[in-house]
Amino acid sequence: MAMKTGYLIDMDGVIYRENQLIPGAADFIQALIATGTPFMFLTNNSAPTPQDLAVRLDHLGIHGIPPKQFYTSALNTADFLSETDPRCTVFVIGEGGMAAALHESKIANDAIRPAYVVVGEGAASMERLGKAHELIERGARLLATNPDNWCPVSSEKTRPGAGATAAFLEASTGRRAYYLGKPNGYMFHQARRKLASLAMSAPDNVVMIGDTMETDIRGALEAGMQSFLVLSGSTQLENVGDYVYQPTRILQTVGDLTEEVKTGQASDRLNSPAFAHNGAQGGRSGVRHQTDIFAFHKPRPRPAMTK
């Protein structure tokens, strides 16, 4: 019998960029559906609900994906708290996806004495940051849905991520945040369990498809999965060699996998023609993820009050 492969698929930079589908993405998803190949979308973005993401794909031309096939860092955070501290309360800095996930898990909001301050994507007012600072000083633990300092919005624009907001509170309180989402192994193990549940049995092999070395590829490696890097998002080919860990395969887009999924026959090439494109491209410099900061195991001292 042929080996049954399941896919965990990042969204931004893999399926779409801004409000445009990446060429070949729709055909790839259609091939997965037509062949009964198990798959699940996996995103660090905590702002949208699974229903929001299903509607977005529908508008972009990928129809009929049920909400249960999306797993966000907000859902991952709610799962983590439900398993580790089911009676806890939280103070949240984040958007609707975070609130919905916590509500579904029956985790109450608490602005007086919460067990955790939970930081996700979204605008944070100074008033709310000040309140979070106060609660952390009173003993609340700091938890972030993901380590992204910034996230690409387009080829020329980025937005602040949950990691940046958490770093603000780390600096002001001297307390370290715990970062969930990719590349945290908890995100990958939970996603693999949910994928097995969707497929009614565990796939023989699970592959993570993503565009980011620091989260998608590193997380897959540490979770014992294969990883396929696509060059349609935030990583350029010339930068891949800078990392100690490496993807199993490098593809130009997910469209490179469509025929492979349809035929069930793996390509005899480990890598796509992506290697033929060696032109240098611009990219944003600087640490993108909190997990990339050196000496992560050391406590972060609170900065002096004045310079």
N, C-alpha and C positions, 0 to 999 in steps of 0.2 A: 504494500500500500504506500502511496505517496505521502511524504511528510506533510502534515497540516500546519500551515504557518498563519499566525495572526499578526496584525499590525496595530501599533500605537502610533498615531499620526499627529504631529504638531500642526497648528493651523496657520498662524501669521507667518508668512515667508515660505510656507509649504503648499498651502491650498490657495491662499489669496494674499494680496498686498494692497492695503487700503481697501477700496471697493472694487477691485479687479481680480478675477480669477487668474491664477497662474496657468499659462498654457499647458494643457495635458492633464490638469488636476481633475476636471469633471469626468474625463474618460477613465482615469485611474479609479476613481470612486465607483463609477458605474461598473467597471470590471470586477471590483471587489463584491459588489452587490450581486451581480449576475452569476458569479461563481460560488456564492455562499461563503466567501472568505471572511472570517471574523476580523472586525476592526473597531477601533474606538479612537475618537479625537481626544488629545491630551494637551491642555493649555495651561500656562502659568498665569494667564489673565484671570483675576478673581472678580472682575467687575460684572461680566454678563452671566446670566443664568443659562443652563442648557437650552431652555426654550428660546432665549434670545439668540443663541448661536445657531439653532436649527432654522430660525426665521432668516437670519443673515445668509446662511448658505442657500436657502430657498430663493431669496432675492437675487443671488449671484448665479443661479442656474443649477444648483445641486439640490434636487428635490427628494422629499420623503425620508430624510434622516430623522429618526426619533430622538427626543431629548436624552434618553438613557444611553445613547452612544457618545455622549460628551462627558468628559471628566475634567473639571477645572480645579485650580488650586484652592478655590473657596470650598468646594466639596471635599477636597482632601483635608483641609484644615478642620472642617466640621467632623469628618471621620476620625481624625487624630484626637480631637478633644473628646468625642464620644467614647473612644476606646480607652484613653488614658485617664480622663477625669470627667466622667459622665454627668456629674452634678455641679459642674463648674458654672460660673457666670463670666461674662466678658464685656469689655468696653471696646467698641469697634470704630476704627477709622477705615472707611471703605464704601463701596457702592452696593447696588441692589443685589448683585450675585452673592456677596458675602452675607448680607442680611438674610436672604432667602435660604441659603445653605444652613446657617445656624438655626434659623426658625424651624426648618424641617427636622433638624436633629434635636429639637427641644432644648437648645442652649440659650439661656436668657441673657438679655442685655442688662448691664448693671453699671451705673455711673457713680456709685457710692463706694463699694468695696469689692470690685471684681477680682477674680483669680488671675485673669489674663487681660492684657491689652493686645488686641488683634489688629494688625496693620495689613491692609490690602491695597489694591489699586484705587486711585481716585484723588480728587482734590481734598486737601486737609487744611482747614482754617487754623489760624494761630490760636484761636480760642480752644479748638478741639485738641490741638497738639499740646497746649498748655495743660488741659485737663488730663490728657494721657500721661504727661510728665509727672503731674501730681499723683496720679494713681500708681504709677511705677515706683515712685518714691515711698509710697505707703505700703508697697509689698507686692503689687501685681507683677506677674511675669510677662515679658515681652515676646510676642509671637508674630512672625510675619508669614504671609501666605506664599511668598516667593522671594528670591534674592535679587531680582532685577533692579538695578539702579535706574536704568532707563530702557525704554522699549522703542523700536522703530515704528513710526507711523507711515512714513513714505521714504523714498530714497533721499530726501532732503530734510526730513523732519523727524524728531523724536519727542517722547514725552517722559516725564518722571515716572519711575516705577515704585513698587512697594518697598524695594530695598533701600531707596533713597529716603523715604519717610521713616523707615525703621532706623536708618543710620542717624537721622536727625535726633531721634529719641535716645539712641545709644550714646551719642555725644553729650546730650544734655543731662542724662541720668547716670552715665557710667555703667549701665547695665547692658549685657549682651542679649541680643535677640536670638531666638531659635527660628531658623528659616526652613519652612516646608516647601512644597512645590518641587519642580525639577531644579537641581539634580538630586534632591533628597531621596534616598532609597524607599522611604515610606510611600511616596507618590507612585513610584514604579511598581512596587509590590501590590498596592491597592488596585492600581490600574490593571495589572495582570490578573488579579482575582476577579475583577469585574468583567474583564474580557472573557474569561473562562465561563463565567455565569451567563453572559450573552450567548456564547457559542454552545452552551449546554455541556461542554467538556473542555478541558484545558488543551489548547493547541500544543503540538509537539515543540514548536519554536515560536518565539515572540520577537518581533523586530520593531525597534523604535525608528521612526522616520522624522528627522528634524533638520533645522537649518542653523542650529547654534551649538558650537562645540562645548561651551561651558555648562550647558544645562542638558540638552537632548543627548549628546554623545557621551559625555562624562557620566550622566546618570544611568544610561543604559549599560555602560560598561560595568559600573559598580553594582548594578542589579543583576548582572550575569546575562544580559541580553545582547543580541546583535544590534548594530546601529547602522542606518543608512543616512549619510549626510547629503542634503540637496543644496545646490549652489544658487537657488532662486531667492534666498533670503539674506541673512545678515553675515554669512561667512564667505570669504573669497578663497579660491583654491590656493593661492600663494601663501595664505596664512595657516593652512591646516598643519603644515609641518612644524609649526611653532609649539605644538602641544605634545606632551608626553603620551597621552592616550590618543588613539586614532579610531576613526569609524571603520566598520567592516567593509562598506562600499561608499563610493562617492558618485553621486548622480547629478546631472544637470537639473532635472526636475523630477517630480514623482511620475510624470508621463513616461519616463524611461522604463518604468516597471509594468506598464499596462499589458504588453504582450506576454510578459512573463507570468502575470496573474492569469490571463486568459488561457494560456496553453499549459500551465503547470510545469513548464520546463524552465529551469534556471538558466540564465544566460551563461555562456562559457567565459564571459568577461567579468572580472571582479569589479571593474569600474566602467562607467559609461564614457562616451566621447567627451565628457567634461574636461578631461586632461588635455584635449586639443586646444582649449581656450586658456591661454596663459597671459592675456592682457591684464596689466595691473589696473585695479579699480580702487577708487577712493573708499574710505570707510572711517567711521568715527573711532578715534583713539581713546584710551582710558579704560579703567576697569569698569566692566558692565555689571558684574554680579558681586554681591557681598562675599560670596564663597571664594572669590579669587584673591581676597586680601591676605597678605602674608601674615604669619604668626596668628592664625585664626584661633588657636587654642589658648592664647594668652588673654587675660582679662583686659578690657579697654579702660584705662584710667579716665576719670572725668577731667576734662581740660580745666586749666585755671580759670577762675571767674573773669579775670581781666588779663590783658596782655602786658 
